[in-house]
């Protein structure tokens, strides 16, 4: 009886807890970070999986070598799709190292965000950080759900077969 409760806990309860959406134990789908010299830029989206035509928040964090957010910096963003620039955020001065930007992805696929930092490098050159952000149409969510459901069902079948064989051996 004790083994059954341990197996139940391991195969049913723990995977269920892992599926809770508030848990971020893995790197986010649309998140990345890059270092150039003494500065690091992190980018991520909220929600994690971007839908076409939906407003999302693009979160950007700029830190120094000690991982402290910069107090003041000048930043511009260029957005590319299919090798062509489709949008831009003109350079402006930000007072905090953590900024948020609302954005709507009009097309599905990979978008390239080039984050340009001005006047912070020692030699005065522009530091450009390049990030990929993927946007999916509704089909992408259906595809991910189908794969997840298939994996869960496979695990349930394996557990059922395992316990059936053990029960047959014990009788």
C-alpha positions in Angstrom: 0.0 0.0 0.0 2.9 2.4 0.8 4.5 1.8 -2.6 1.2 2.6 -4.3 1.0 5.9 -2.5 4.6 6.8 -3.4 4.0 5.8 -7.0 0.8 7.8 -7.1 2.6 10.8 -5.6 5.5 10.5 -8.0 3.6 9.8 -11.3 0.4 11.8 -10.7 0.7 14.6 -8.1 4.2 15.9 -9.0 3.6 16.2 -12.7 0.3 18.0 -12.0 2.1 20.5 -9.7 4.7 21.1 -12.4 2.0 22.1 -14.9 0.9 25.1 -12.7 1.4 28.1 -15.0 2.8 30.4 -12.3 5.9 28.3 -11.9 8.8 29.5 -14.0 11.4 26.8 -13.3 12.6 26.9 -16.9 13.9 29.7 -19.1 11.1 31.6 -20.6 10.3 30.9 -24.3 10.8 34.4 -25.4 13.5 35.5 -23.1 17.2 36.0 -23.6 20.2 38.0 -22.3 23.4 39.2 -23.9 26.6 40.7 -22.6 28.7 43.3 -24.5 31.6 44.6 -22.5 30.5 45.7 -19.0 26.8 45.8 -19.8 24.0 43.1 -19.9 20.6 43.4 -21.5 17.8 41.0 -20.8 14.6 40.8 -22.8 11.4 38.8 -22.3 7.7 38.9 -23.2 4.6 38.8 -21.0 2.8 36.5 -21.8 5.6 34.0 -22.5 4.1 32.7 -25.8 3.2 35.7 -28.0 0.1 35.5 -30.1 -0.3 37.4 -33.4 -2.5 40.5 -33.1 -2.4 40.5 -29.3 -0.8 43.2 -27.2 2.1 41.9 -25.2 4.6 43.6 -22.9 8.2 43.4 -23.9 10.3 43.7 -20.8 13.8 45.0 -21.0 16.4 45.2 -18.2 19.8 46.8 -18.6 22.5 46.2 -16.0 26.2 46.9 -15.4 29.0 44.4 -14.8 27.9 44.1 -11.1 24.3 43.2 -12.2 23.0 46.6 -10.9 20.3 48.2 -13.0 21.5 51.4 -14.7 20.1 54.6 -13.3 20.0 56.5 -16.6 20.8 55.5 -20.2 19.8 56.2 -23.8 18.2 53.3 -25.7 16.5 52.7 -29.0 15.0 49.5 -30.5 14.8 48.4 -34.1 12.5 45.5 -35.0 13.1 43.3 -38.0 11.0 40.6 -39.7 12.2 38.7 -42.7 15.4 40.7 -43.0 13.5 44.1 -43.2 13.0 46.6 -40.5 9.3 46.8 -39.8 9.2 49.1 -36.7 11.4 51.1 -34.4 11.4 52.9 -31.0 13.3 56.1 -31.3 16.2 56.5 -28.9 15.3 58.2 -25.7 16.7 58.5 -22.2 15.3 56.0 -19.6 15.6 56.7 -15.9 15.4 53.1 -14.8 17.2 49.9 -15.8 13.9 48.1 -16.1 11.6 49.2 -18.8 8.4 47.8 -20.3 7.0 48.4 -23.8 3.6 47.4 -25.2 3.9 45.9 -28.7 1.5 44.1 -31.1 3.1 41.4 -33.4 1.3 41.6 -36.7 2.8 38.5 -38.3 3.7 35.1 -37.0 7.3 34.0 -37.1 10.6 35.1 -35.8 11.1 38.8 -35.1 14.6 40.3 -34.5 14.8 43.0 -31.8 18.0 45.0 -32.0 18.4 47.0 -28.8 20.8 49.9 -29.2 22.4 51.5 -26.1 24.0 54.9 -26.7 26.7 56.8 -24.7 27.5 54.1 -22.2 30.5 52.3 -23.7 33.9 53.6 -22.7 34.9 54.3 -26.3 31.5 56.0 -27.1 30.3 53.6 -29.7 26.7 52.3 -29.9 26.2 48.8 -28.2 23.8 46.7 -30.2 22.2 43.6 -28.6 20.3 41.3 -30.9 17.4 39.1 -29.7 14.9 36.7 -31.4 11.3 36.8 -30.3 8.8 34.4 -31.9 5.1 35.1 -32.4 2.6 32.3 -33.1 -0.9 32.3 -34.5 -3.6 30.3 -32.7 -2.5 27.1 -34.4 0.7 27.2 -32.3 -1.3 27.0 -29.1 -3.3 24.1 -30.4 -0.1 22.3 -31.4 1.5 22.8 -28.0 -1.6 21.6 -26.3 -1.8 18.5 -28.4 1.8 17.6 -27.7 1.3 18.1 -24.0 -1.9 16.0 -23.9 -0.2 13.2 -25.9 2.7 13.2 -23.4 0.4 13.0 -20.4 -1.7 10.2 -22.0 1.4 8.2 -22.8 2.6 8.5 -19.2 -0.8 7.4 -17.9 -0.8 4.3 -20.2 2.7 3.3 -19.0 1.7 3.6 -15.4 -1.5 1.6 -16.0 0.5 -1.2 -17.8 3.1 -1.2 -15.1 0.6 -1.6 -12.3 -1.4 -4.2 -14.3 1.8 -6.4 -14.6 2.6 -6.0 -11.0 -0.9 -7.0 -10.0 -0.8 -10.0 -12.3 2.6 -11.1 -10.7 1.3 -10.8 -7.2 -1.7 -13.1 -7.8 
